[in-house]
Amino acid sequence: MDLAALVARALAPDGPLAGRDAGWRPREGQLAMARAVAGRIERGGALVVEAATGVGKTFAYLVPALL
């Protein structure tokens, strides 16, 4: 399974993070950013992302990095 698929599964509404946090909710922007980060990890290169407060930036870069 590729990294983007693993990221999508981890951030899914019924994924492992949802089971750890009662307030967890999937965020479209977070998943898009996480997939972009996963792509840069797999293929190399730089990525700059700008996102508003509450998008979920921390998990969006940590989940692909830790997987």
Backbone as CSV, one residue per row, in Angstrom:
resi,resn,N_x,N_y,N_z,CA_x,CA_y,CA_z,C_x,C_y,C_z
1,MET,0.852,-1.177,0.000,0.000,0.000,0.000,0.898,1.241,0.000
2,ASP,0.553,2.225,-0.820,1.376,3.434,-0.879,1.091,4.357,0.308
3,LEU,1.976,5.307,0.506,1.883,6.189,1.673,0.594,7.008,1.676
4,ALA,0.168,7.492,0.519,-1.068,8.288,0.460,-2.275,7.476,0.930
5,ALA,-2.319,6.206,0.583,-3.422,5.344,1.019,-3.363,5.102,2.525
6,LEU,-2.168,4.911,3.056,-2.011,4.736,4.502,-2.446,5.989,5.254
7,VAL,-2.093,7.146,4.706,-2.475,8.426,5.310,-3.995,8.570,5.306
8,ALA,-4.614,8.272,4.176,-6.074,8.381,4.074,-6.755,7.465,5.084
9,ARG,-6.214,6.279,5.258,-6.794,5.345,6.225,-6.617,5.856,7.655
10,ALA,-5.451,6.414,7.950,-5.187,6.926,9.302,-6.086,8.109,9.651
11,LEU,-6.397,8.942,8.660,-7.198,10.143,8.896,-8.690,9.937,8.625
12,ALA,-9.090,8.718,8.346,-10.491,8.416,8.025,-11.391,8.601,9.252
13,PRO,-12.685,8.819,9.020,-13.622,8.995,10.135,-13.638,7.817,11.107
14,ASP,-13.315,6.629,10.618,-13.286,5.443,11.480,-11.860,4.909,11.656
15,GLY,-10.880,5.757,11.378,-9.478,5.359,11.478,-8.961,5.360,12.905
16,PRO,-7.692,5.022,13.072,-7.112,4.914,14.414,-7.099,6.229,15.198
17,LEU,-6.974,7.346,14.527,-6.983,8.626,15.244,-8.373,8.940,15.789
18,ALA,-9.402,8.557,15.049,-10.778,8.796,15.500,-11.062,8.042,16.794
19,GLY,-10.492,6.877,16.940,-10.709,6.087,18.141,-9.990,6.629,19.360
20,ARG,-9.011,7.490,19.146,-8.218,8.048,20.246,-8.728,9.398,20.741
21,ASP,-9.528,10.067,19.927,-9.971,11.420,20.255,-11.469,11.534,19.992
22,ALA,-12.235,11.727,21.039,-13.692,11.807,20.901,-14.125,12.984,20.030
23,GLY,-13.313,14.024,19.958,-13.647,15.194,19.160,-13.136,15.129,17.733
24,TRP,-12.599,13.976,17.345,-12.012,13.844,16.002,-13.083,13.982,14.934
25,ARG,-12.762,14.715,13.897,-13.632,14.792,12.725,-12.745,14.914,11.502
26,PRO,-13.101,14.259,10.430,-12.285,14.356,9.218,-12.364,15.768,8.647
27,ARG,-11.245,16.230,8.141,-11.179,17.565,7.538,-10.644,17.418,6.121
28,GLU,-11.392,17.909,5.167,-11.018,17.780,3.763,-9.654,18.409,3.488
29,GLY,-9.427,19.609,4.018,-8.153,20.295,3.809,-6.987,19.555,4.432
30,GLN,-7.227,18.949,5.577,-6.189,18.185,6.262,-5.773,16.979,5.422
31,LEU,-6.740,16.273,4.879,-6.437,15.106,4.062,-5.696,15.514,2.790
32,ALA,-6.112,16.607,2.168,-5.424,17.081,0.962,-3.975,17.439,1.272
33,MET,-3.758,18.124,2.381,-2.394,18.487,2.770,-1.578,17.245,3.098
34,ALA,-2.162,16.309,3.820,-1.450,15.082,4.191,-1.064,14.280,2.955
35,ARG,-1.934,14.227,1.965,-1.600,13.527,0.714,-0.468,14.237,-0.021
36,ALA,-0.482,15.560,-0.006,0.599,16.319,-0.639,1.925,16.066,0.070
37,VAL,1.911,16.047,1.390,3.117,15.758,2.169,3.599,14.342,1.860
38,ALA,2.691,13.393,1.806,3.059,12.008,1.488,3.720,11.928,0.117
39,GLY,3.190,12.659,-0.833,3.779,12.679,-2.174,5.191,13.220,-2.178
40,ARG,5.427,14.262,-1.402,6.780,14.834,-1.322,7.730,13.867,-0.618
41,ILE,7.245,13.161,0.371,8.084,12.174,1.060,8.469,11.062,0.087
42,GLU,7.513,10.599,-0.699,7.771,9.494,-1.629,8.630,9.908,-2.816
43,ARG,8.408,11.104,-3.340,9.090,11.512,-4.564,10.186,12.548,-4.353
44,GLY,10.266,13.083,-3.141,11.259,14.118,-2.862,10.773,15.483,-3.310
45,GLY,11.546,16.494,-2.997,11.188,17.847,-3.372,10.685,18.649,-2.189
46,ALA,10.328,19.869,-2.474,9.874,20.794,-1.437,8.361,20.990,-1.536
47,LEU,7.780,21.379,-0.426,6.350,21.658,-0.373,6.125,22.803,0.599
48,VAL,5.381,23.793,0.168,4.988,24.897,1.037,3.463,24.895,1.088
49,VAL,2.926,24.899,2.293,1.475,24.857,2.468,1.059,25.996,3.383
50,GLU,0.014,26.686,2.994,-0.571,27.721,3.842,-2.004,27.290,4.143
51,ALA,-2.360,27.305,5.408,-3.710,26.894,5.791,-4.132,27.653,7.042
52,ALA,-5.409,27.884,7.139,-5.968,28.633,8.265,-5.936,27.815,9.556
53,THR,-6.126,28.498,10.650,-6.236,27.842,11.947,-7.402,26.856,11.921
54,GLY,-7.179,25.672,12.471,-8.237,24.679,12.556,-8.300,23.691,11.415
55,VAL,-7.420,23.838,10.439,-7.420,22.922,9.294,-6.884,21.551,9.687
56,GLY,-5.954,21.540,10.616,-5.355,20.273,11.028,-3.953,20.083,10.485
57,LYS,-3.210,21.176,10.407,-1.859,21.137,9.832,-0.931,20.187,10.576
58,THR,-0.994,20.177,11.883,-0.059,19.356,12.660,-0.180,17.884,12.288
59,PHE,-1.380,17.338,12.320,-1.546,15.934,11.940,-1.306,15.737,10.446
60,ALA,-1.587,16.752,9.644,-1.402,16.619,8.200,0.055,16.410,7.821
61,TYR,0.983,16.949,8.591,2.387,16.671,8.268,2.975,15.571,9.142
62,LEU,2.478,15.407,10.364,3.034,14.367,11.238,2.627,12.952,10.826
63,VAL,1.386,12.759,10.438,0.930,11.409,10.092,1.751,10.827,8.940
64,PRO,1.911,11.526,7.809,2.732,10.937,6.743,4.200,10.765,7.153
65,ALA,4.709,11.694,7.941,6.110,11.595,8.369,6.335,10.387,9.269
66,LEU,5.375,10.088,10.128,5.533,8.974,11.062,5.216,7.617,10.439
67,LEU,4.415,7.620,9.381,4.097,6.349,8.727,5.254,5.919,7.856
